[in-house]
Amino acid sequence: MHQRRLLILDDDAVIGDTIRRIAQFAGMEVYYTPSPSEFLTLVSDWQPSHLALGLVMAEMDGVEVMRQLSLRGCGARIIIISGVGTRVRDAAARSAREHGLDIAGVLSKPFSSVALRQLLITAPEHGNPMAATRDATQAASVEIMPAMVEAAIRERHFHLAYQPKVDCYSGMLSGFEALARWHHAEHGVIGPEQFIPVAEANGLIQPLTDVLLDEALTWFQQTGRLLGQRGTILAVNISALSLTDHQLADRLRQKCKGLGIDPARIILEITESSAMYDPVASLELLTRLCTKGFHLSIDDFGTGYSSMLQLVRLPFSEIKIDRSFVITATTSAEALAVVRSIIQLGHSLGIPCTAEGVENQATVRLLRELACDHAQGDFIGQPMVPADLDQWCDENAQRVPANGQR
């Protein structure tokens, strides 16, 4: 990909020419086209580093253009420039990010030359995190059969990666989240979104959960001896079906007792939809887990229809703010309002909040201003295998310093 090339798509020639002149003044090679089909061809053939496009066009709207860019694996930085309302522009940017595209910023027509130039010259602080995560953790789509999952459980082909979490104020390490991966000999690394539903639908989620818990707790028992003085917490994700497993609380307590792990250092993450799968059984199991000393976290908070109800109904000790809000909080007034409101709600209930999807220093600064408690994301540290975590801990004892400088 060329480092300083801008490709422009807008059916307004005046806008296109204005963008072209500003970019050329910034030292870029520039090509303008009003044709979406030509634009998509040039993305592949010309390999631009930056794209600028409108949203409202006769031949193909900008949202569809960005969907096509995602399908093509486009890694260019994208600037959305449109005269539609703020909420529509922000929604378009959010959709693009969730498709793995690198959105540099969103500008309203008419836009200032200074604002556009700033987006053109500013390098990404942490690359394209969503595309990187997708590429690193997900193999090409493959049909997963129950027998494949059963064999992988038996042969211990499922493993865990660990993503660090830090204290927002001090920048010090506060814990890790264990994330399941399937290392398949033929298909590469397969993400949980592909194999968890198969395990749930075929009575395999309990043995899979037990295998992953054994690996996570054994790793934490060994690592925790070194990190215990920092009060680190290990977070593990629990399936909706596991919340109907009446023996889970006792099995987990026994596993911790056998390894000498204080249950207070384990936090179980569940989504709101998981808690709704069987509300009565969920309430019983989660309450039992709390009586045994474990902590509970409500994951992806803010995305469900009854998040508030679940927060009051169940004994949660942490709120994890969904990454879709955190990623756009520095550019979207609506996302910022949601993040601020969740943090205020959590604190009013005495519940600390963790922001997922922290991908740059600007988001860290914002979270500190909002008094968020913890931060997690690729800017802090990507999910890592245990062999890489020791080096990360040595090099990042204070990954995000309290003064906001790296």
KELUM-359989 format. One record per atom (N, C-alpha, C, O): residue in one letter; z, x, y. Coordinates in steps of 0.2 Angstrom, whole numbers, plus 5000, padded with zeros to 4 digits. Example, Ala and Ser with C-alpha at 12.3 -4.5 7.8 and 13.67 -1.06 7.14 Angstrom:
BEGIN
A503950664972/A503950624978/A503950664984/A504250714983/S503550644989/S503650684995/S503950645000/S504050675006/
//
This chain:
BEGIN
M500050044994/M500050005000/M500050045006/M500450095007/H499650035011/H499550075017/H500250055021/H500450005022/Q500450115025/Q501150105028/Q501050065035/Q501550035037/R500550065038/R500450035045/R499849995045/R499450005050/R499749945041/R499249895042/R499549825042/R499949805038/L499249785047/L499449715048/L498849675047/L498349685049/L498949625042/L498449575041/L498649505044/L499249485042/I498249475048/I498449415052/I498049355049/I497449355048/L498449295048/L498149235046/L498349175051/L498949165051/D497949155055/D498049095059/D497449065061/D496949095063/D497348995061/D496748965063/D496648955071/D496148935073/D497148985074/D497048985082/D496849055084/D497249105083/A496249065086/A495949135087/A496349165093/A496449225093/V496549125098/V496949155103/V497649185101/V497749245103/I497949155096/I498549175094/I498449245090/I498749295090/G497949235085/G497749295081/G497549355086/G497749415084/D497149345091/D497049405095/D497649435099/D497649495100/T498049385101/T498749415104/T499149455099/T499349505101/I499249435093/I499549465088/I499249535087/I499549585087/R498549535086/R498149595085/R498349645091/R498449705089/R498249625097/R498349675102/R499049705102/R499149765104/I499549665101/I500249685101/I500349735095/I500649785096/A500049725089/A500149765084/A499749835085/A500049885083/Q499149825088/Q498749895089/Q499149935094/Q499149995094/F499449905099/F499849945104/F500449975100/F500750025103/A500749945095/A501249975091/A500950025086/A501350055082/G500350045086/G500050095082/G499850075075/G499750115071/M499750015074/M499549985068/M498749975067/M498449955072/E498549985061/E497849955059/E497949875058/E498349855055/V497449845061/V497549765061/V496849735059/V496349755061/Y496949685055/Y496349635054/Y496549565054/Y497049545052/Y496149525058/Y496249455059/Y495749415055/Y495149425055/T496049355052/T495549315049/T495849245049/T496449235049/P495449195051/P495649125051/P495649085044/P495849035043/S495349125039/S495249095032/S495749115027/S495849175026/P496149065024/P496649085019/P496349115013/P496649165010/S495749095011/S495449125005/S495249205007/S495349245002/E494949215012/E494849285014/E495449325015/E495549385013/F495949295018/F496649325018/F496949345012/F497149405011/L496849305007/L497149315000/L496749374997/L497049414993/T496149374998/T495749424995/T495849494998/T495949544995/L495949495005/L496149555009/L496849585007/L496949645007/V497249535005/V497949565003/V497849604997/V498249664997/S497449594992/S497349634987/S496849694988/S497049744986/D496349684992/D495849734993/D496049784998/D495949844998/W496349765004/W496549805009/W497249835009/W497349885012/Q497649805005/Q498349825004/Q498749835011/Q498949895012/P498849785015/P499249785021/P499949795020/P500249775014/S500249825024/S501049835024/S501349775027/S501949765025/H501049745031/H501349685035/H500849625035/H500249635035/L501149565035/L500749505035/L501049465041/L501649455041/A500549435045/A500849385050/A500449315048/A499849315048/L500749265048/L500349205046/L500749135049/L501349135050/G500349085051/G500549025053/G500648975047/G500548995042/L500948925049/L501148875044/L500648815043/L500548785038/V500448795049/V499948735050/V499248755050/V499048785056/M498848745045/M498148765045/M497748715041/M498048685037/A497148705043/A496748655040/A496548665033/A496648615028/E496348725031/E496048745025/E496648745019/E496548715014/M497248775021/M497748785016/M498348805021/M498348845025/D498948765020/D499548775024/D499848845022/D499748865017/G500248865027/G500548935026/G501048935020/G501148985017/V501348875018/V501848875013/V501448885006/V501748925002/E500848855005/E500448864999/E500248934999/E500148964994/V500048965005/V499749035005/V500349085003/V500249124999/M500949065005/M501549115002/M501649104995/M501849154992/R501549044992/R501649034985/R501149074981/R501249104976/Q500449074984/Q499949114981/Q500149184982/Q499949224977/L500449214987/L500649284988/L501149294983/L501149354980/S501649254981/S502149264976/S501849274969/S502049314966/L501349224968/L501049234961/L500649294960/L500549324955/R500449324966/R500049394966/R500549454966/R500349504966/G501249434966/G501649494966/G501649534973/G501749594973/C501549494979/C501449534985/C502049564987/C502649534987/G502049624989/G502649664992/G502649674999/G503149715002/A502149655003/A502149665010/A502649625014/A502949575011/R502849655020/R503349615024/R502949565027/R502449575030/I503249505028/I502949445030/I503249415037/I503949415037/I502849405042/I503149375048/I502849305048/I502249295049/I503249255049/I503049185050/I503049175057/I503549175060/I502449145060/I502349125067/I502149055067/I501549045065/S502549015070/S502248945070/S502648905075/S503148925078/G502248845077/G502548805082/G502948745079/G503148705083/V502948745073/V503348685070/V504048695071/V504348745074/G504448645070/G505248645072/G505548695068/G505348725063/T506148715071/T506548765068/T506748755061/T506748805057/R506948695059/R507148685053/R506648685048/R506748715042/V506048665050/V505448675045/V505248755044/V505148775039/R505248785050/R505148865049/R505648895045/R505448935040/D506248875046/D506848905042/D506748885034/D506848925030/A506548825033/A506448805026/A505848845023/A505948855017/A505348855027/A504748885024/A504948965022/A504748985017/A505348995027/A505549065025/A506049065019/A506049105015/R506449015019/R506949015013/R506549005006/R506749035001/S506048955007/S505648945001/S505349014999/S505249034993/A505049045004/A504649115002/A505149164999/A504949194994/R505749165002/R506249214999/R506449204992/R506449244988/E506449134991/E506649114984/E506149124979/E506249124973/H505549134982/H504949154977/H504849234977/H504449254974/G505349264980/G505349344979/G504949374985/G504849434984/L504749344990/L504349374995/L504849405000/L505449385001/D504649455004/D504949495009/D504849465016/D504349485019/I505249425018/I505149395025/I505549435030/I506149445030/A505149465034/A505449505039/A505749465045/A506249485048/G505449405046/G505749365052/G505249305053/G504749305050/V505549265057/V505249205059/V505149195066/V505749195070/L504549185069/L504549175076/L504249105078/L503849085075/S504449085084/S504149015086/S503649035091/S503649075095/K503148985091/K502548995096/K502848955102/K503048895102/P502748975108/P502549045110/P503049095109/P503649085109/F502849155107/F503349215105/F503249265110/F502749275113/S503849305110/S503749365115/S503549425111/S503649435105/S503149465115/S502849525112/S503449575110/S503349615105/V503949575113/V504549625111/V504749595104/V504949645100/A504849535103/A505149515097/A504649525091/A504849545086/L504049515092/L503549535087/L503549605086/L503549625080/R503549645091/R503449715090/R504049745086/R504049785082/Q504649715087/Q505249735084/Q505249725076/Q505449765072/L504949665075/L504849645067/L504349695064/L504349705058/L503849715068/L503349765065/L503549835064/L503349865060/I504049855068/I504249925068/I504849935064/I505049985062/T505249875062/T505849885059/T505749885051/T505449845048/A506049935048/A505949945041/A506449905037/A506949895040/P506349875031/P506849835028/P507449885026/P507349945024/E508049855027/E508649895026/E508749905018/E509149945016/H508449855014/H508549865007/H508049845003/H508049814998/G507449855005/G506849835002/G506749765001/G506949725005/N506449744995/N506349674993/N506849654988/N506649654982/P507449634989/P507949624984/P507849574979/P507949584973/M507549514981/M507449464976/M506849484971/M506949474965/A506349524973/A505849544969/A506149604964/A505949604959/A506549644967/A506849694963/A507249674958/A507249694952/T507649624959/T508049594954/T507649554949/T507849564943/R507149524951/R506749494946/R506349544941/R506349534935/D506149594944/D505749644940/D506249684936/D506049704930/A506849694938/A507349734934/A507649704929/A507849734924/T507649634929/T508049594924/T507749544920/T508049514915/Q507049534921/Q506749484918/Q506049514915/Q505649534918/A506049504908/A505449524905/A504849464906/A505049414909/A504249484905/A503749434905/A503949364901/A504249374896/S503849314903/S504049244900/S503749244893/S503249264891/V504249234889/V504149234881/V504549174878/V505049154881/E504249144873/E504549084870/E505149114866/E505049154861/I505749084868/I506349104864/I506449054859/I506649004860/M506549084853/M506649034847/M507449044845/M507649104846/P507748994843/P508448994841/P508549054836/P509049084836/A508149064831/A508249124826/A508249184829/A508649234827/M507849194835/M507849264839/M508549274842/M508849324842/V508849214845/V509449224848/V510049234843/V510449284844/E509949204837/E510549214832/E510449284830/E511049314829/A509849314828/A509849374826/A510049424831/A510349474829/A509949414838/A510149464843/A510849464844/A511149514845/I511249404842/I511949404843/I512249444837/I512649484838/R511949434831/R512249464825/R512149544826/R512549584824/E511549564828/E511349634829/E511649664836/E511449724837/R511949624840/R512249654846/R511749684851/R511749734853/H511149644852/H510649664856/H510749634863/H510449654868/F511349594864/F511549574871/F511949624874/F512449644871/H511849634880/H512349684884/H512449664891/H512149614893/L512849694894/L513049674901/L512949724906/L512949784905/A512749704912/A512649744918/A513249724922/A513449664922/Y513449774927/Y514049754931/Y513849764938/Y513649824940/Q513949714942/Q513849714949/Q514449724953/Q514949684952/P514549774958/P515149784961/P515249724967/P514749704969/K515849714968/K516049674974/K516549714978/K516949744976/V516449704985/V516949744989/V517249694994/V517049644995/D517849724997/D518249685002/D517849695009/D517649745011/C517649635012/C517249635018/C517549675023/C517149715027/Y518249675024/Y518549705030/Y518549785029/Y518349825033/S518849805023/S518949875022/S518349915019/S518249975019/G517949875015/G517349905012/G517549935005/G517149965002/M518149925003/M518449954997/M518249914991/M518149844992/L518149944985/L517949904979/L518449854977/L519049874977/S518249794976/S518749744974/S518649714967/S519049684964/G518049724964/G517949704957/G517249704955/G516849734959/F517049684949/F516449684946/F516249614944/F516749574941/E515649594943/E515449534940/E514949554934/E514549594935/A515149534928/A514749554922/A514149504921/A514249444921/L513549534920/L512949494920/L512549504913/L512449564912/A512449454910/A512149464903/A511449484903/A511049454907/R511249524899/R510549544898/R510349554890/R510849574886/W509749534889/W509549544882/W509049594881/W508449594884/H509149654878/H508749714877/H508349704871/H508549714866/H507749674872/H507249654867/H506849714865/H506449734870/A506749734859/A506349784857/A505549774859/A505249824861/E505349714859/E504649704860/E504549684867/E504049704870/H504949634870/H504849604876/H505249634882/H505149614888/G505549684881/G505949714886/G506649684888/G506949644884/V506849684894/V507449654896/V507349584898/V506949564902/I507649534895/I507649464896/I508249434899/I508849454897/G508149404904/G508649374908/G509049314905/G508749284901/P509649294908/P510049244905/P509749174906/P509849124902/E509349164911/E508949104912/E508549084907/E508349024906/Q508349134903/Q507849124897/Q508249104890/Q508049064886/F508749144889/F509149134883/F509749094883/F509849064877/I510049084888/I510649044888/I510448974886/I510848944882/P509948934889/P509848874887/P509648864880/P509848814877/V509348914877/V509248904870/V509848914866/V509948874861/A510348954868/A510948964864/A511348894865/A511648874860/E511348864871/E511748804872/E511448744868/E511848704865/A510748744867/A510448694864/A510448694856/A510348644853/N510648754854/N510648764846/N511348784843/N511348824838/G511848774847/G512548784844/G512748864844/G513148884840/L512448904848/L512548974848/L512949004854/L513049064854/I513048954858/I513448984864/I514149004863/I514349054866/Q514448984858/Q515149004857/Q515149074854/Q515449124857/P514749094849/P514649164847/P514449214852/P514649264852/L513949184856/L513649224861/L514149244866/L514249304869/T514549194868/T515149204873/T515649254871/T515849294874/D515749244864/D516249294861/D516049364861/D516449404863/V515449374860/V515149444859/V515149474866/V515349524867/L514949434871/L514949454878/L515649474881/L515749514885/L516049424879/L516749434882/L517049494879/L517449534882/D516949504872/D517249564869/D516949634872/D517349674874/E516349634874/E516049694877/E516249704884/E516449754886/A516349644888/A516549654895/A517349674895/A517449714899/L517749644891/L518449664891/L518549734889/L519049764891/T518249754883/T518249824881/T518049874886/T518449924887/W517549854890/W517349904895/W517849904901/W518049954903/F518049844903/F518549834908/F519249874906/F519549904911/Q519449864900/Q520049894898/Q520049974899/Q520450004901/Q519450004897/Q519350074898/Q519250094905/Q519550144907/T518850054909/T518750074916/T519350054920/T519550084925/G519650004918/G520249974923/G520850024923/G521150024928/R520850074918/R521450114919/R521350164925/R521850184928/L520650174927/L520550214933/L520550174939/L520650204944/L520350114938/L520350074945/L520950024946/L520949984951/G521350024941/G521949984942/G522349984948/G522549934951/Q522350044951/Q522750054957/Q522350014963/Q522650004968/R521750004962/R521349964968/R521349894967/R521149854971/G521749864961/G521749794960/G521149764958/G520949704960/T520649794955/T520049774954/T520049714949/T520449704945/I519549664950/I519549604946/I518849604942/I518349634945/L518849584936/L518249574932/L518049504932/L518449454930/A517449484934/A517249414934/A516749404928/A516249444927/V516749354924/V516349334919/V516149264920/V516549224922/N515449254918/N515249184919/N515349144912/N515249164907/I515449084913/I515649034908/I515148974908/I515048944913/S514848964902/S514348914901/S514648844901/S515248834900/A514248794903/A514548724904/A514748704897/A515348674897/L514448724891/L514648694885/L515348734883/L515748704879/S515448794885/S516048824884/S516648784886/S517248794884/L516548744891/L517148704894/L517348654890/L517848614891/T516948644884/T517248594879/T517448624873/T517648594868/D517548694873/D517848734868/D518548734868/D518848774872/H518948694865/H519648694866/H520048754864/H520548764866/Q519648794860/Q520048864858/Q519848914862/Q520148974861/L519448904867/L519248964872/L519848994875/L519849054875/A520248954878/A520848984882/A521249024877/A521449084879/D521449004871/D521849044866/D521449104864/D521749164864/R520849104863/R520449164860/R520449214866/R520549274865/L520349194872/L520249234878/L520949274879/L520949334881/R521449234879/R522149254880/R522349314874/R522549364876/Q522149294868/Q522249344863/Q521849414864/Q522049464862/K521249404866/K520749464867/K521149504872/K521149564872/C521349474878/C521649514883/C522349544881/C522449604882/K522749514877/K523349534875/K523249594870/K523549644871/G522749594866/G522549644861/G522349704865/G522449764862/L522049704871/L521749754874/L522249774880/L522149824884/G522749744881/G523249764886/G523049744893/G523249784898/I522649694894/I522349674900/I522749614903/I522849564900/D522949624909/D523349564913/D522749514914/D522349524917/P522949454912/P522449394913/P522349384921/P521749364923/A522749404925/A522649394932/A522149444935/A521949434940/R521849484931/R521349534933/R520649504930/R520149534931/I520649444927/I520049414925/I519949354929/I520349304929/I519349344931/I519149284935/I518549254931/I518049284930/L518549184929/L518049154926/L517649114931/L517849074934/E516949124931/E516549094936/E516149034932/E515849044927/I516248974935/I515848924933/I515548884939/I515748894945/T514948854937/T514548814943/T514848744943/T515148724938/E514748714949/E514948644950/E514648604944/E514948554942/S514048614943/S513648574937/S514048584931/S514048534927/S514248644929/S514648654923/S515248614923/S515348584917/A515548604928/A516248574928/A516048494927/A516548454925/M515448474929/M515348404929/M515048384922/M514948324920/Y514948434917/Y514648414911/Y515048374907/Y514848324904/D515748384907/D516248344903/D516848354908/D517248394906/P516848314913/P517448314918/P518148324915/P518548364917/V518248274910/V518948274907/V519048334903/V519648364904/A518648354899/A518748424895/A518748484899/A519148524898/S518348484905/S518348534909/S519048544913/S519248604913/L519248494915/L519948494919/L520448514914/L520848554916/E520448494908/E520948514903/E520948594902/E521448624902/L520348614900/L520248684898/L520348734904/L520748784903/L520148714910/L520248754916/L520948764918/L521148814920/T521248704917/T521948704919/T522348744914/T522848784916/R522248744908/R522548784903/R522448864904/R522848904903/L521848874906/L521648944907/L522048974913/L522349024913/C522148924918/C522548944924/C523348954922/C523649004924/T523548914917/T524248924915/T524348984911/T524949014911/K523849014908/K523849074905/K523749134909/K523749194907/G523649124916/G523649184921/G522949194923/G522849234928/F522449164920/F521749184922/F521549144929/F521849094931/H521049174933/H520849144939/H520149114938/H519849124933/L520049064942/L519449024942/L519049034948/L519249034954/S518349034948/S517949044954/S517348984953/S517048984948/I517248954958/I516748904958/I516048944961/I516048964967/D515548944957/D514948984959/D514448944962/D514448884961/D514048974966/D513448944969/D513748884974/D513348834974/F514248894977/F514548834981/F514148824987/F513848864990/G514048754988/G513648724993/G512948704991/G512548674995/T512748714984/T512148684982/T512148624978/T511648594976/G512748594976/G512848534972/G512948474976/G513048484982/Y512948424973/Y513048354976/Y513848344977/Y514048294981/S514248374973/S514948354974/S515448414974/S515948424971/S515148474977/S515548534978/S516248524981/S516748554978/M516348484986/M516948464989/M517448434984/M518048454983/L517148384980/L517548354975/L517848404970/L518448394968/Q517448444967/Q517648494962/Q518148544965/Q518548564961/L518048564971/L518448614974/L519248584974/L519648624973/V519248514976/V519948484976/V520148474969/V520748474968/R519748454965/R519948424958/R520148474954/R520648464949/L519848534954/L519948594949/L520348654953/L520248664959/P520748684949/P521148734952/P520848804953/P521048854950/F520348804957/F519948864959/F520348914963/F520748894967/S520248974962/S520549024966/S520049074970/S520249114973/E519449054970/E518949084973/E518349044974/E518149004970/I517949044980/I517349014981/I516849064982/I516849114986/K516249064978/K515649104979/K515149064983/K514849014980/I514949094989/I514449054993/I513749074990/I513649134989/D513349024989/D512749034986/D512349084990/D512249074996/R511949124986/R511549174990/R510949144994/R510749184999/S510749084993/S510249064997/S510449055004/S510049055009/F511049035005/F511349035012/F511449105015/F511349115021/V511749145011/V511949215013/V511349255016/V511349285021/I510849255012/I510249295013/I509949275020/I509649315023/T509949205021/T509649185028/T510149175033/T509949145039/A510749195032/A511249175038/A511149205044/A511349185049/T510849265044/T510649305050/T510049275054/T509949295060/T509649235051/T509049215054/T508949135054/T508549115058/S509449105051/S509349025051/S510049005054/S510549015051/A509948965059/A510548925062/A510948885057/A511548875056/E510548845053/E510748805048/E511148835042/E511748815040/A510848895040/A511248935035/A511848965037/A512348965034/L511848985043/L512449015047/L512948965047/L513548975046/A512748905049/A513248845050/A513648835043/A514248815042/V513148835037/V513448815031/V513948875029/V514448855026/V513748935030/V514148995028/V514848995031/V515348995029/R514848985038/R515448975042/R515848915040/R516448925039/S515548865038/S515948805036/S516348815030/S516848795029/I515948845025/I516248855018/I516848905019/I517348895016/I516748955023/I517349005024/I517948975027/I518448985025/Q517748935032/Q518348895035/Q518648845031/Q519248845031/L518248815027/L518548765022/L518948805017/L519548785015/G518748865014/G519048895009/G519748925012/G520248915009/H519748955018/H520348975021/H520848925022/H521448935022/S520648865024/S521048805026/S521448785019/S521948755020/L521148795013/L521448785007/L521748845004/L522048834998/G521748895007/G522048955005/G521648984999/G521949024995/I521048974999/I520549004994/I520149054997/I519749045002/P520149124995/P519649174997/P518949154995/P518749124991/C518449184999/C517749174999/C517349234997/C517549285000/T516949234993/T516449294991/T515749274993/T515549214991/A515449314997/A514749294999/A514249334994/A514249394994/E513849304990/E513349334986/E512649344990/E512549304995/G512249384987/G511649394990/G511649434997/G511249425001/V512149484997/V512149525003/V511649585003/V511749624998/E511149585007/E510549625006/E510449675012/E509949715012/N510849675017/N510749725023/N511449725027/N511849685026/Q511449775031/Q512049785035/Q512149735040/Q512749715042/A511649705043/A511749645048/A512149585044/A512549555048/T511949575038/T512349525035/T513049545034/T513549495034/V513249605032/V513949625032/V514249615038/V514849595038/R513949635044/R514249625051/R514449555052/R514949535054/L513949515050/L514049445051/L514649415047/L515049375050/L514649435041/L515249415037/L515849435039/L516349395039/R515949495042/R516549515045/R516749475051/R517349455052/E516249455055/E516349415061/E516649345059/E517049315062/L516349325053/L516649255050/L517249255046/L517449205044/A517549325045/A518149335041/A518049315034/A518549295031/C517449325031/C517349315024/C517749375020/C517849425023/D517949355015/D518449405011/D518049455007/D518249515007/H517549435003/H517249484999/H516449475000/H516249425002/A516149534998/A515449534998/A515149564992/A515449604989/Q514549534990/Q514249554984/Q513449554985/Q513249504987/G513149604982/G512349594983/G512049664982/G512449714981/D511449674982/D511049734981/D511249784986/D511149844985/F511349764992/F511549814998/F512249844996/F512349904997/I512649814993/I513249844990/I513149884984/I513349944984/G512849854979/G512649884973/G512349844968/G512549784968/Q511749864965/Q511449824961/Q511849814954/Q512249864953/P511649764950/P511949764943/P511749834939/P511249854939/M512249864937/M512249934933/M512449934926/M512949894925/V512149974922/V512449984916/V513050034916/V513150064921/P513550024912/P514150064913/P514050144914/P514450174918/A513550174911/A513350244912/A513250254919/A513350314922/D513050214923/D512850224930/D513450204935/D513450224941/L513950164932/L514450144937/L514950194939/L515150194944/D515050244934/D515550304936/D515250334942/D515650354947/Q514550354942/Q514250384948/Q514350344954/Q514450374960/W514150274953/W514250234959/W514950234962/W515050244968/C515450234958/C516150234960/C516350294964/C516650294969/D516050354961/D516250414964/D515850424971/D516150444976/E515250394972/E514850404978/E515050344983/E514850354989/N515350294981/N515450234985/N516150204985/N516250144985/A516650254986/A517350234986/A517450184992/A517850144992/Q516950194997/Q517050155003/Q516350135005/Q516050165010/R515950095001/R515250085002/R515050055009/R514550075012/V515450005011/V515349975017/V515949985022/V516349935022/P515950035026/P516550055030/P516749995035/P516249965037/A517349995036/A517549945041/A517249945048/A517249895051/N517050005050/N516750005057/N516049985057/N515749985062/G515749965051/G515149935051/G514549985051/G513949965051/Q514750045050/Q514150095049/Q514150125042/Q514650135039/R513550145040/R513450165033/R513450245034/R513450275029/
//
